[in-house]
Amino acid sequence: MGFKCISVRREGAVEHLVLERPDVHNAFDEEMIREITWWAESVAADHEVRAIVLCGAGPSFCAGADLRWMAKMVQYSRDQNVQDATDAARMFLALDRLPLPVIARVHGAALGGGAGLCAVADIVIAADDAVFGFTEVKLGIIPAVISPFVIAKIGRSAARELFLTGRRFDASHALQIGLVHAVVPAEDLDGEVARYVRELLGAAPGAVAAIKALIPDVHRRGPAEATTVTCEALAERRASAEGQDGLRAFLEKRKPGWIVDANVERG
């Protein structure tokens, strides 16, 4: 598939997904949503990729919905609105379900759906001057499609305050509520991304995929109900070729077979 709204490049075992609409601060429209969905559903099956870095070209990470797209929505029928929202939901779900670790490199604005991208990323690294917001209510709409992912990430209390007010907040507050995992000066963003990539490339890919799938499963259950699921998951990993290699490598004081060199450049 040829891309117009995103670009993709592979550096070793790291795939970089770049939002490429800098003239509109990488705001979403139908085409960008289709391209990201297609990419996410394709890369999920690519066993050569070990980590993904998601970033935005130009002055912002992602400023939400494109104004021209929003102008079209005014004329949409109810059925057209449902289909449009379903397409966006499919994109966020495809990103959320990736068996690969996703790092979001955030600078500038991350508003609306842009903040939603932070919610489906596994690790979010933000510049200290980045600005976030679930601003939909200021436009008379709501952050409905992204709400399951955001609430799972920051909790009901923080979501209520931010969804209802639609206020913008800084990277420090994003870190406090758990939307962001690290805040650094803008000039240090790439170095921090590279540090996390190195950590991820030192982790067993099968184990990473397994724990990504286990987290939402466990989150839906109480501790007692989760016991069978977690014990079976651990037993399966211990018996796997990857788990056996990791345990033996530790005992034999050698590197396991999945270790690869990091290869990360500027986003």
PyRosetta script that sets phi, psi and omega in degrees:
from pyrosetta import init, pose_from_sequence

init()
pose = pose_from_sequence("MGFKCISVRREGAVEHLVLERPDVHNAFDEEMIREITWWAESVAADHEVRAIVLCGAGPSFCAGADLRWMAKMVQYSRDQNVQDATDAARMFLALDRLPLPVIARVHGAALGGGAGLCAVADIVIAADDAVFGFTEVKLGIIPAVISPFVIAKIGRSAARELFLTGRRFDASHALQIGLVHAVVPAEDLDGEVARYVRELLGAAPGAVAAIKALIPDVHRRGPAEATTVTCEALAERRASAEGQDGLRAFLEKRKPGWIVDANVERG")
pose.set_psi(1, 131.3)
pose.set_omega(1, 176.0)
pose.set_phi(2, -83.9)
pose.set_psi(2, 134.4)
pose.set_omega(2, -176.0)
pose.set_phi(3, -102.1)
pose.set_psi(3, 141.0)
pose.set_omega(3, 173.7)
pose.set_phi(4, -112.9)
pose.set_psi(4, -29.5)
pose.set_omega(4, -172.5)
pose.set_phi(5, -106.0)
pose.set_psi(5, -13.0)
pose.set_omega(5, 178.3)
pose.set_phi(6, -135.6)
pose.set_psi(6, 163.3)
pose.set_omega(6, 169.2)
pose.set_phi(7, -132.9)
pose.set_psi(7, 152.9)
pose.set_omega(7, -177.4)
pose.set_phi(8, -132.1)
pose.set_psi(8, 134.2)
pose.set_omega(8, 173.9)
pose.set_phi(9, -139.4)
pose.set_psi(9, 146.6)
pose.set_omega(9, -178.9)
pose.set_phi(10, -109.4)
pose.set_psi(10, 127.6)
pose.set_omega(10, 175.5)
pose.set_phi(11, -124.9)
pose.set_psi(11, 98.7)
pose.set_omega(11, -175.0)
pose.set_phi(12, 63.9)
pose.set_psi(12, -124.0)
pose.set_omega(12, -179.7)
pose.set_phi(13, -94.6)
pose.set_psi(13, 8.9)
pose.set_omega(13, -176.8)
pose.set_phi(14, -109.1)
pose.set_psi(14, 127.5)
pose.set_omega(14, 176.1)
pose.set_phi(15, -104.5)
pose.set_psi(15, 129.4)
pose.set_omega(15, 177.8)
pose.set_phi(16, -104.3)
pose.set_psi(16, 122.7)
pose.set_omega(16, 174.0)
pose.set_phi(17, -106.0)
pose.set_psi(17, 116.7)
pose.set_omega(17, -176.1)
pose.set_phi(18, -113.3)
pose.set_psi(18, 124.9)
pose.set_omega(18, 173.2)
pose.set_phi(19, -74.0)
pose.set_psi(19, 123.7)
pose.set_omega(19, -168.9)
pose.set_phi(20, -118.6)
pose.set_psi(20, 52.1)
pose.set_omega(20, 172.5)
pose.set_phi(21, -128.4)
pose.set_psi(21, 59.9)
pose.set_omega(21, -173.0)
pose.set_phi(22, -63.0)
pose.set_psi(22, -26.5)
pose.set_omega(22, -179.0)
pose.set_phi(23, -66.7)
pose.set_psi(23, -21.6)
pose.set_omega(23, 176.3)
pose.set_phi(24, -119.9)
pose.set_psi(24, 28.3)
pose.set_omega(24, 178.9)
pose.set_phi(25, 55.7)
pose.set_psi(25, 36.1)
pose.set_omega(25, 176.6)
pose.set_phi(26, 58.5)
pose.set_psi(26, 34.2)
pose.set_omega(26, 177.5)
pose.set_phi(27, -69.1)
pose.set_psi(27, 151.1)
pose.set_omega(27, -179.1)
pose.set_phi(28, -75.3)
pose.set_psi(28, 144.1)
pose.set_omega(28, 160.6)
pose.set_phi(29, -139.3)
pose.set_psi(29, -177.4)
pose.set_omega(29, -175.2)
pose.set_phi(30, -59.8)
pose.set_psi(30, -39.6)
pose.set_omega(30, -176.0)
pose.set_phi(31, -68.2)
pose.set_psi(31, -42.2)
pose.set_omega(31, 178.3)
pose.set_phi(32, -62.5)
pose.set_psi(32, -41.0)
pose.set_omega(32, 179.0)
pose.set_phi(33, -62.0)
pose.set_psi(33, -44.0)
pose.set_omega(33, 178.5)
pose.set_phi(34, -61.9)
pose.set_psi(34, -43.9)
pose.set_omega(34, -177.2)
pose.set_phi(35, -66.2)
pose.set_psi(35, -43.4)
pose.set_omega(35, 179.7)
pose.set_phi(36, -64.8)
pose.set_psi(36, -40.7)
pose.set_omega(36, 179.6)
pose.set_phi(37, -62.1)
pose.set_psi(37, -47.8)
pose.set_omega(37, 179.7)
pose.set_phi(38, -59.9)
pose.set_psi(38, -45.3)
pose.set_omega(38, 179.7)
pose.set_phi(39, -60.8)
pose.set_psi(39, -48.1)
pose.set_omega(39, -176.8)
pose.set_phi(40, -62.1)
pose.set_psi(40, -42.2)
pose.set_omega(40, -179.1)
pose.set_phi(41, -70.0)
pose.set_psi(41, -26.3)
pose.set_omega(41, 178.6)
pose.set_phi(42, -80.6)
pose.set_psi(42, -46.1)
pose.set_omega(42, -174.8)
pose.set_phi(43, -69.3)
pose.set_psi(43, -22.3)
pose.set_omega(43, 179.6)
pose.set_phi(44, -57.7)
pose.set_psi(44, -28.3)
pose.set_omega(44, -177.6)
pose.set_phi(45, -98.0)
pose.set_psi(45, 4.7)
pose.set_omega(45, -177.0)
pose.set_phi(46, -91.0)
pose.set_psi(46, 105.4)
pose.set_omega(46, -175.2)
pose.set_phi(47, -78.8)
pose.set_psi(47, -4.1)
pose.set_omega(47, 177.0)
pose.set_phi(48, -82.9)
pose.set_psi(48, -18.0)
pose.set_omega(48, -177.6)
pose.set_phi(49, -89.8)
pose.set_psi(49, 133.3)
pose.set_omega(49, -179.3)
pose.set_phi(50, -114.2)
pose.set_psi(50, -20.9)
pose.set_omega(50, 179.9)
pose.set_phi(51, -156.3)
pose.set_psi(51, 152.0)
pose.set_omega(51, -179.9)
pose.set_phi(52, -123.8)
pose.set_psi(52, 135.9)
pose.set_omega(52, 173.7)
pose.set_phi(53, -114.9)
pose.set_psi(53, 120.2)
pose.set_omega(53, -179.7)
pose.set_phi(54, -105.4)
pose.set_psi(54, 125.0)
pose.set_omega(54, -178.6)
pose.set_phi(55, -146.9)
pose.set_psi(55, 173.5)
pose.set_omega(55, -179.3)
pose.set_phi(56, -122.2)
pose.set_psi(56, 140.4)
pose.set_omega(56, 176.3)
pose.set_phi(57, -79.5)
pose.set_psi(57, 151.5)
pose.set_omega(57, 176.5)
pose.set_phi(58, 82.2)
pose.set_psi(58, -154.4)
pose.set_omega(58, -170.5)
pose.set_phi(59, -79.2)
pose.set_psi(59, -9.9)
pose.set_omega(59, -174.9)
pose.set_phi(60, -138.3)
pose.set_psi(60, 158.3)
pose.set_omega(60, 173.1)
pose.set_phi(61, -73.6)
pose.set_psi(61, -64.7)
pose.set_omega(61, 177.5)
pose.set_phi(62, -165.7)
pose.set_psi(62, 121.0)
pose.set_omega(62, -173.7)
pose.set_phi(63, -96.1)
pose.set_psi(63, 21.7)
pose.set_omega(63, 175.4)
pose.set_phi(64, 95.3)
pose.set_psi(64, -133.3)
pose.set_omega(64, -175.3)
pose.set_phi(65, -93.8)
pose.set_psi(65, 140.0)
pose.set_omega(65, 178.1)
pose.set_phi(66, -69.5)
pose.set_psi(66, 139.3)
pose.set_omega(66, -177.0)
pose.set_phi(67, -61.7)
pose.set_psi(67, -38.1)
pose.set_omega(67, 180.0)
pose.set_phi(68, -67.4)
pose.set_psi(68, -35.9)
pose.set_omega(68, 176.1)
pose.set_phi(69, -65.8)
pose.set_psi(69, -42.9)
pose.set_omega(69, 179.4)
pose.set_phi(70, -64.0)
pose.set_psi(70, -34.7)
pose.set_omega(70, 177.8)
pose.set_phi(71, -62.8)
pose.set_psi(71, -36.0)
pose.set_omega(71, 177.1)
pose.set_phi(72, -65.7)
pose.set_psi(72, -36.9)
pose.set_omega(72, -176.4)
pose.set_phi(73, -60.3)
pose.set_psi(73, -30.7)
pose.set_omega(73, -178.9)
pose.set_phi(74, -58.4)
pose.set_psi(74, -30.9)
pose.set_omega(74, -177.7)
pose.set_phi(75, -94.8)
pose.set_psi(75, -4.3)
pose.set_omega(75, -176.0)
pose.set_phi(76, -69.1)
pose.set_psi(76, 145.1)
pose.set_omega(76, 169.1)
pose.set_phi(77, -75.9)
pose.set_psi(77, 172.1)
pose.set_omega(77, 178.2)
pose.set_phi(78, -61.0)
pose.set_psi(78, -43.5)
pose.set_omega(78, -179.7)
pose.set_phi(79, -63.4)
pose.set_psi(79, -38.8)
pose.set_omega(79, 177.8)
pose.set_phi(80, -65.5)
pose.set_psi(80, -38.6)
pose.set_omega(80, 177.4)
pose.set_phi(81, -65.2)
pose.set_psi(81, -40.1)
pose.set_omega(81, 178.5)
pose.set_phi(82, -63.4)
pose.set_psi(82, -44.4)
pose.set_omega(82, 179.9)
pose.set_phi(83, -64.7)
pose.set_psi(83, -41.5)
pose.set_omega(83, 179.2)
pose.set_phi(84, -61.9)
pose.set_psi(84, -44.9)
pose.set_omega(84, 178.7)
pose.set_phi(85, -66.9)
pose.set_psi(85, -36.6)
pose.set_omega(85, 178.9)
pose.set_phi(86, -63.6)
pose.set_psi(86, -39.6)
pose.set_omega(86, 177.5)
pose.set_phi(87, -62.0)
pose.set_psi(87, -42.9)
pose.set_omega(87, 178.4)
pose.set_phi(88, -65.5)
pose.set_psi(88, -41.1)
pose.set_omega(88, 179.3)
pose.set_phi(89, -62.3)
pose.set_psi(89, -38.7)
pose.set_omega(89, 178.5)
pose.set_phi(90, -62.7)
pose.set_psi(90, -38.2)
pose.set_omega(90, 178.7)
pose.set_phi(91, -64.0)
pose.set_psi(91, -49.6)
pose.set_omega(91, -179.3)
pose.set_phi(92, -63.6)
pose.set_psi(92, -37.7)
pose.set_omega(92, 179.3)
pose.set_phi(93, -66.5)
pose.set_psi(93, -40.4)
pose.set_omega(93, 178.6)
pose.set_phi(94, -62.9)
pose.set_psi(94, -39.4)
pose.set_omega(94, 177.4)
pose.set_phi(95, -68.5)
pose.set_psi(95, -43.5)
pose.set_omega(95, -177.5)
pose.set_phi(96, -64.3)
pose.set_psi(96, -32.9)
pose.set_omega(96, -175.5)
pose.set_phi(97, -90.4)
pose.set_psi(97, 0.8)
pose.set_omega(97, 179.3)
pose.set_phi(98, -55.7)
pose.set_psi(98, 133.5)
pose.set_omega(98, 177.9)
pose.set_phi(99, -78.7)
pose.set_psi(99, 4.4)
pose.set_omega(99, -178.3)
pose.set_phi(100, -107.9)
pose.set_psi(100, 148.0)
pose.set_omega(100, 176.6)
pose.set_phi(101, -71.2)
pose.set_psi(101, 133.8)
pose.set_omega(101, -178.5)
pose.set_phi(102, -114.9)
pose.set_psi(102, 123.8)
pose.set_omega(102, 174.1)
pose.set_phi(103, -104.5)
pose.set_psi(103, 125.7)
pose.set_omega(103, 173.0)
pose.set_phi(104, -96.9)
pose.set_psi(104, 124.6)
pose.set_omega(104, 177.4)
pose.set_phi(105, -102.1)
pose.set_psi(105, 105.2)
pose.set_omega(105, -167.9)
pose.set_phi(106, -109.1)
pose.set_psi(106, 127.2)
pose.set_omega(106, 173.1)
pose.set_phi(107, -139.0)
pose.set_psi(107, 160.3)
pose.set_omega(107, 179.4)
pose.set_phi(108, 64.0)
pose.set_psi(108, -134.2)
pose.set_omega(108, -175.8)
pose.set_phi(109, -94.0)
pose.set_psi(109, 138.2)
pose.set_omega(109, 170.5)
pose.set_phi(110, -132.3)
pose.set_psi(110, 87.0)
pose.set_omega(110, -171.5)
pose.set_phi(111, -117.5)
pose.set_psi(111, 149.3)
pose.set_omega(111, 176.6)
pose.set_phi(112, 54.8)
pose.set_psi(112, -119.2)
pose.set_omega(112, 178.4)
pose.set_phi(113, -62.7)
pose.set_psi(113, -25.3)
pose.set_omega(113, 175.3)
pose.set_phi(114, -65.1)
pose.set_psi(114, -40.7)
pose.set_omega(114, 173.6)
pose.set_phi(115, -68.2)
pose.set_psi(115, -30.1)
pose.set_omega(115, 175.4)
pose.set_phi(116, -63.7)
pose.set_psi(116, -35.9)
pose.set_omega(116, 175.4)
pose.set_phi(117, -61.4)
pose.set_psi(117, -36.8)
pose.set_omega(117, 176.7)
pose.set_phi(118, -63.7)
pose.set_psi(118, -34.2)
pose.set_omega(118, -178.6)
pose.set_phi(119, -69.6)
pose.set_psi(119, -29.9)
pose.set_omega(119, -179.3)
pose.set_phi(120, -94.9)
pose.set_psi(120, -5.5)
pose.set_omega(120, 174.7)
pose.set_phi(121, -79.8)
pose.set_psi(121, 147.5)
pose.set_omega(121, 179.4)
pose.set_phi(122, -77.2)
pose.set_psi(122, -36.5)
pose.set_omega(122, -179.0)
pose.set_phi(123, -133.9)
pose.set_psi(123, 129.5)
pose.set_omega(123, -179.7)
pose.set_phi(124, -120.9)
pose.set_psi(124, 122.3)
pose.set_omega(124, 178.5)
pose.set_phi(125, -115.8)
pose.set_psi(125, 122.7)
pose.set_omega(125, -173.7)
pose.set_phi(126, -120.2)
pose.set_psi(126, 145.2)
pose.set_omega(126, 169.9)
pose.set_phi(127, -68.8)
pose.set_psi(127, 148.9)
pose.set_omega(127, -175.3)
pose.set_phi(128, -67.7)
pose.set_psi(128, -13.0)
pose.set_omega(128, 177.2)
pose.set_phi(129, -105.0)
pose.set_psi(129, 11.9)
pose.set_omega(129, 178.0)
pose.set_phi(130, -68.9)
pose.set_psi(130, 151.8)
pose.set_omega(130, -178.8)
pose.set_phi(131, -125.2)
pose.set_psi(131, 134.1)
pose.set_omega(131, -177.0)
pose.set_phi(132, -120.4)
pose.set_psi(132, 162.1)
pose.set_omega(132, 174.5)
pose.set_phi(133, 176.2)
pose.set_psi(133, 141.9)
pose.set_omega(133, 170.3)
pose.set_phi(134, -103.3)
pose.set_psi(134, 82.6)
pose.set_omega(134, -163.5)
pose.set_phi(135, -93.7)
pose.set_psi(135, 9.1)
pose.set_omega(135, -171.1)
pose.set_phi(136, -58.3)
pose.set_psi(136, -38.4)
pose.set_omega(136, -176.8)
pose.set_phi(137, -64.4)
pose.set_psi(137, -20.8)
pose.set_omega(137, 177.2)
pose.set_phi(138, -69.0)
pose.set_psi(138, -17.0)
pose.set_omega(138, 179.0)
pose.set_phi(139, -106.9)
pose.set_psi(139, 5.7)
pose.set_omega(139, 180.0)
pose.set_phi(140, 82.0)
pose.set_psi(140, 11.0)
pose.set_omega(140, 176.5)
pose.set_phi(141, -119.4)
pose.set_psi(141, -170.8)
pose.set_omega(141, -175.6)
pose.set_phi(142, -137.2)
pose.set_psi(142, 154.5)
pose.set_omega(142, 177.7)
pose.set_phi(143, -82.1)
pose.set_psi(143, 59.5)
pose.set_omega(143, -170.9)
pose.set_phi(144, -72.3)
pose.set_psi(144, -51.3)
pose.set_omega(144, -174.4)
pose.set_phi(145, -62.1)
pose.set_psi(145, -39.1)
pose.set_omega(145, -178.0)
pose.set_phi(146, -84.5)
pose.set_psi(146, -10.4)
pose.set_omega(146, -171.8)
pose.set_phi(147, -59.2)
pose.set_psi(147, -39.4)
pose.set_omega(147, 179.3)
pose.set_phi(148, -60.4)
pose.set_psi(148, -38.1)
pose.set_omega(148, -177.6)
pose.set_phi(149, -75.6)
pose.set_psi(149, -39.3)
pose.set_omega(149, -179.4)
pose.set_phi(150, -68.9)
pose.set_psi(150, -44.7)
pose.set_omega(150, -179.6)
pose.set_phi(151, -63.5)
pose.set_psi(151, -39.5)
pose.set_omega(151, 177.0)
pose.set_phi(152, -62.3)
pose.set_psi(152, -29.9)
pose.set_omega(152, -175.7)
pose.set_phi(153, -87.1)
pose.set_psi(153, -45.3)
pose.set_omega(153, -172.8)
pose.set_phi(154, -110.5)
pose.set_psi(154, -7.3)
pose.set_omega(154, 178.3)
pose.set_phi(155, 89.8)
pose.set_psi(155, 163.0)
pose.set_omega(155, -176.1)
pose.set_phi(156, -66.6)
pose.set_psi(156, -40.3)
pose.set_omega(156, -175.1)
pose.set_phi(157, -63.6)
pose.set_psi(157, -50.8)
pose.set_omega(157, 179.3)
pose.set_phi(158, -64.8)
pose.set_psi(158, -38.0)
pose.set_omega(158, 179.8)
pose.set_phi(159, -64.1)
pose.set_psi(159, -40.5)
pose.set_omega(159, 179.5)
pose.set_phi(160, -59.5)
pose.set_psi(160, -49.0)
pose.set_omega(160, -177.9)
pose.set_phi(161, -62.7)
pose.set_psi(161, -44.3)
pose.set_omega(161, -174.6)
pose.set_phi(162, -79.7)
pose.set_psi(162, -36.2)
pose.set_omega(162, 177.9)
pose.set_phi(163, -68.2)
pose.set_psi(163, -40.6)
pose.set_omega(163, -174.8)
pose.set_phi(164, -75.3)
pose.set_psi(164, -37.0)
pose.set_omega(164, -179.6)
pose.set_phi(165, -85.0)
pose.set_psi(165, -30.3)
pose.set_omega(165, -175.3)
pose.set_phi(166, 66.9)
pose.set_psi(166, 16.3)
pose.set_omega(166, -175.3)
pose.set_phi(167, -74.4)
pose.set_psi(167, 154.5)
pose.set_omega(167, 174.7)
pose.set_phi(168, -86.8)
pose.set_psi(168, 150.3)
pose.set_omega(168, -179.6)
pose.set_phi(169, -142.7)
pose.set_psi(169, 160.3)
pose.set_omega(169, -173.3)
pose.set_phi(170, -91.3)
pose.set_psi(170, 176.9)
pose.set_omega(170, -176.6)
pose.set_phi(171, -64.8)
pose.set_psi(171, -31.4)
pose.set_omega(171, 178.9)
pose.set_phi(172, -62.8)
pose.set_psi(172, -42.8)
pose.set_omega(172, 178.8)
pose.set_phi(173, -70.5)
pose.set_psi(173, -37.5)
pose.set_omega(173, 177.1)
pose.set_phi(174, -59.6)
pose.set_psi(174, -37.9)
pose.set_omega(174, 176.8)
pose.set_phi(175, -67.2)
pose.set_psi(175, -41.1)
pose.set_omega(175, -177.8)
pose.set_phi(176, -62.7)
pose.set_psi(176, -37.5)
pose.set_omega(176, -177.1)
pose.set_phi(177, -91.9)
pose.set_psi(177, -3.6)
pose.set_omega(177, 175.8)
pose.set_phi(178, 92.3)
pose.set_psi(178, 6.5)
pose.set_omega(178, 175.8)
pose.set_phi(179, -72.8)
pose.set_psi(179, -30.1)
pose.set_omega(179, -178.5)
pose.set_phi(180, -120.5)
pose.set_psi(180, 148.4)
pose.set_omega(180, -178.7)
pose.set_phi(181, -107.7)
pose.set_psi(181, -21.6)
pose.set_omega(181, 179.0)
pose.set_phi(182, -151.1)
pose.set_psi(182, 140.3)
pose.set_omega(182, 177.0)
pose.set_phi(183, -125.2)
pose.set_psi(183, 126.6)
pose.set_omega(183, -177.8)
pose.set_phi(184, -138.2)
pose.set_psi(184, 161.7)
pose.set_omega(184, 172.3)
pose.set_phi(185, -57.8)
pose.set_psi(185, 149.6)
pose.set_omega(185, -175.2)
pose.set_phi(186, -54.6)
pose.set_psi(186, -37.4)
pose.set_omega(186, -178.2)
pose.set_phi(187, -70.3)
pose.set_psi(187, -12.4)
pose.set_omega(187, -179.5)
pose.set_phi(188, -102.5)
pose.set_psi(188, 2.7)
pose.set_omega(188, -176.2)
pose.set_phi(189, -57.5)
pose.set_psi(189, -49.8)
pose.set_omega(189, -175.6)
pose.set_phi(190, -66.0)
pose.set_psi(190, -35.8)
pose.set_omega(190, 177.0)
pose.set_phi(191, -65.5)
pose.set_psi(191, -38.5)
pose.set_omega(191, 178.8)
pose.set_phi(192, -70.0)
pose.set_psi(192, -39.1)
pose.set_omega(192, 175.4)
pose.set_phi(193, -60.0)
pose.set_psi(193, -45.9)
pose.set_omega(193, -179.5)
pose.set_phi(194, -61.4)
pose.set_psi(194, -36.8)
pose.set_omega(194, 179.6)
pose.set_phi(195, -64.5)
pose.set_psi(195, -43.4)
pose.set_omega(195, 178.5)
pose.set_phi(196, -67.3)
pose.set_psi(196, -39.0)
pose.set_omega(196, 178.8)
pose.set_phi(197, -60.6)
pose.set_psi(197, -42.4)
pose.set_omega(197, 178.1)
pose.set_phi(198, -59.3)
pose.set_psi(198, -40.6)
pose.set_omega(198, 177.6)
pose.set_phi(199, -62.6)
pose.set_psi(199, -43.8)
pose.set_omega(199, -177.6)
pose.set_phi(200, -67.5)
pose.set_psi(200, -36.3)
pose.set_omega(200, 179.8)
pose.set_phi(201, -73.8)
pose.set_psi(201, -11.5)
pose.set_omega(201, 173.7)
pose.set_phi(202, -89.9)
pose.set_psi(202, -4.3)
pose.set_omega(202, -180.0)
pose.set_phi(203, -97.7)
pose.set_psi(203, 147.1)
pose.set_omega(203, 180.0)
pose.set_phi(204, -68.5)
pose.set_psi(204, 125.3)
pose.set_omega(204, -175.3)
pose.set_phi(205, -61.1)
pose.set_psi(205, -38.1)
pose.set_omega(205, 177.8)
pose.set_phi(206, -65.7)
pose.set_psi(206, -38.2)
pose.set_omega(206, 178.4)
pose.set_phi(207, -67.6)
pose.set_psi(207, -38.7)
pose.set_omega(207, 178.2)
pose.set_phi(208, -62.2)
pose.set_psi(208, -47.1)
pose.set_omega(208, 178.9)
pose.set_phi(209, -62.0)
pose.set_psi(209, -39.9)
pose.set_omega(209, -178.7)
pose.set_phi(210, -66.1)
pose.set_psi(210, -42.4)
pose.set_omega(210, -177.8)
pose.set_phi(211, -74.0)
pose.set_psi(211, -30.6)
pose.set_omega(211, 174.9)
pose.set_phi(212, -62.5)
pose.set_psi(212, -39.2)
pose.set_omega(212, 178.6)
pose.set_phi(213, -72.8)
pose.set_psi(213, -32.9)
pose.set_omega(213, -176.4)
pose.set_phi(214, -73.8)
pose.set_psi(214, -36.0)
pose.set_omega(214, -175.2)
pose.set_phi(215, -55.0)
pose.set_psi(215, -54.5)
pose.set_omega(215, 179.7)
pose.set_phi(216, -66.0)
pose.set_psi(216, -29.8)
pose.set_omega(216, 178.4)
pose.set_phi(217, -65.9)
pose.set_psi(217, -46.2)
pose.set_omega(217, 179.2)
pose.set_phi(218, -66.8)
pose.set_psi(218, -37.3)
pose.set_omega(218, -177.9)
pose.set_phi(219, -60.5)
pose.set_psi(219, -29.5)
pose.set_omega(219, -179.3)
pose.set_phi(220, -79.5)
pose.set_psi(220, -11.1)
pose.set_omega(220, -172.5)
pose.set_phi(221, -115.1)
pose.set_psi(221, 160.2)
pose.set_omega(221, 169.5)
pose.set_phi(222, -81.6)
pose.set_psi(222, 166.8)
pose.set_omega(222, -178.4)
pose.set_phi(223, -55.5)
pose.set_psi(223, -43.6)
pose.set_omega(223, -178.8)
pose.set_phi(224, -66.8)
pose.set_psi(224, -43.0)
pose.set_omega(224, -179.3)
pose.set_phi(225, -66.7)
pose.set_psi(225, -30.8)
pose.set_omega(225, -177.0)
pose.set_phi(226, -78.5)
pose.set_psi(226, -14.7)
pose.set_omega(226, -172.3)
pose.set_phi(227, -56.3)
pose.set_psi(227, -48.6)
pose.set_omega(227, -178.6)
pose.set_phi(228, -61.5)
pose.set_psi(228, -43.7)
pose.set_omega(228, -178.4)
pose.set_phi(229, -63.6)
pose.set_psi(229, -45.8)
pose.set_omega(229, -176.7)
pose.set_phi(230, -70.0)
pose.set_psi(230, -39.1)
pose.set_omega(230, 179.6)
pose.set_phi(231, -65.8)
pose.set_psi(231, -41.9)
pose.set_omega(231, 178.0)
pose.set_phi(232, -65.5)
pose.set_psi(232, -38.8)
pose.set_omega(232, 179.6)
pose.set_phi(233, -64.7)
pose.set_psi(233, -41.8)
pose.set_omega(233, 179.4)
pose.set_phi(234, -67.2)
pose.set_psi(234, -42.8)
pose.set_omega(234, 179.8)
pose.set_phi(235, -61.5)
pose.set_psi(235, -40.5)
pose.set_omega(235, 179.4)
pose.set_phi(236, -63.3)
pose.set_psi(236, -42.6)
pose.set_omega(236, -179.4)
pose.set_phi(237, -68.7)
pose.set_psi(237, -38.6)
pose.set_omega(237, 178.7)
pose.set_phi(238, -62.7)
pose.set_psi(238, -34.9)
pose.set_omega(238, -177.7)
pose.set_phi(239, -85.3)
pose.set_psi(239, -11.9)
pose.set_omega(239, -177.1)
pose.set_phi(240, -71.2)
pose.set_psi(240, 159.3)
pose.set_omega(240, 177.9)
pose.set_phi(241, -59.9)
pose.set_psi(241, -39.7)
pose.set_omega(241, 179.7)
pose.set_phi(242, -65.6)
pose.set_psi(242, -45.7)
pose.set_omega(242, 178.8)
pose.set_phi(243, -63.5)
pose.set_psi(243, -41.1)
pose.set_omega(243, 177.5)
pose.set_phi(244, -62.4)
pose.set_psi(244, -42.3)
pose.set_omega(244, 179.3)
pose.set_phi(245, -63.9)
pose.set_psi(245, -42.7)
pose.set_omega(245, -179.6)
pose.set_phi(246, -63.8)
pose.set_psi(246, -43.5)
pose.set_omega(246, 179.8)
pose.set_phi(247, -67.6)
pose.set_psi(247, -42.3)
pose.set_omega(247, 179.3)
pose.set_phi(248, -67.4)
pose.set_psi(248, -37.8)
pose.set_omega(248, 179.3)
pose.set_phi(249, -62.8)
pose.set_psi(249, -39.7)
pose.set_omega(249, 178.1)
pose.set_phi(250, -63.2)
pose.set_psi(250, -46.2)
pose.set_omega(250, -178.5)
pose.set_phi(251, -68.3)
pose.set_psi(251, -33.1)
pose.set_omega(251, -178.1)
pose.set_phi(252, -92.2)
pose.set_psi(252, 2.6)
pose.set_omega(252, 178.6)
pose.set_phi(253, 55.3)
pose.set_psi(253, 50.2)
pose.set_omega(253, 176.0)
pose.set_phi(254, -134.3)
pose.set_psi(254, 170.1)
pose.set_omega(254, 177.4)
pose.set_phi(255, -81.3)
pose.set_psi(255, 140.6)
pose.set_omega(255, 175.5)
pose.set_phi(256, -72.0)
pose.set_psi(256, 165.4)
pose.set_omega(256, -172.4)
pose.set_phi(257, -69.6)
pose.set_psi(257, -15.5)
pose.set_omega(257, -175.7)
pose.set_phi(258, -87.5)
pose.set_psi(258, -5.7)
pose.set_omega(258, -177.6)
pose.set_phi(259, -65.0)
pose.set_psi(259, 127.5)
pose.set_omega(259, 174.9)
pose.set_phi(260, -129.8)
pose.set_psi(260, 160.2)
pose.set_omega(260, 178.2)
pose.set_phi(261, -77.7)
pose.set_psi(261, 140.5)
pose.set_omega(261, 175.6)
pose.set_phi(262, -73.1)
pose.set_psi(262, 145.5)
pose.set_omega(262, 177.8)
pose.set_phi(263, -143.9)
pose.set_psi(263, 91.3)
pose.set_omega(263, -174.3)
pose.set_phi(264, -128.1)
pose.set_psi(264, 131.7)
pose.set_omega(264, 175.1)
pose.set_phi(265, -118.0)
pose.set_psi(265, -173.4)
pose.set_omega(265, -178.0)
pose.set_phi(266, -63.0)
pose.set_psi(266, 141.7)
pose.set_omega(266, 176.7)
pose.set_phi(267, -71.4)
pose.dump_pdb("model.pdb")
